[in-house]
Every structure is written in structure tokens, then in C-alpha cells.
């Protein structure tokens, strides 16, 4: 099952950019296959991200495994720290 990272390529918030990049870097370093979905390019993707997250105001980055919600950056970071990334990503 592919891991999907919803992100935005258009953000003035440096923290959002750092969080997105950290997620991508960790997934790549651990060779975890993933797909990036840029919500700034298509409002349907933003709507899908919010539907999967179950939060009508969710902001990127958000992570899911196909249509199963995994969590946001804070949850991702906690999973990495606890060495439970594969469990978090539902792999």
C-alpha cells in the first residue's frame, strides 16, 4: 500500500516547509515508497486530504496509507522518536 504525503508547494510558513521536508527526507532515507500530493495544485486534493483526516480545517502535511489516515507531522515525529514509524504508517 502506498504512503501518501499531502503537502503544499506554496506556503509562506517556514515551519510547514521544514515539517514537510523532514517527512520526505525520513521516508526517502528509510526507502519507504511514498507518493507526494501537492494540495496547492488542485483543490480536490485538499478536500480529499481533509476528508481522510476527518478535519475540515486540516493543514499540510498530512499522511495516509491509501485512504487510511495515519496522522499529521506531530504524530509522525512521535512515531519516529518511538521507533514505531512502520506501525504509524500502517505498513
PyMOL commands that set and color helices and strands:
alter all, ss='L'
color gray80, all
select helices_A, chain A and resi 14-29+43-53+73-81+85-88
alter helices_A, ss='H'
color red, helices_A
select strands_A, chain A and resi 3-7+34-38+62-65+68-72
alter strands_A, ss='S'
color yellow, strands_A
deselect
rebuild
show_as cartoon
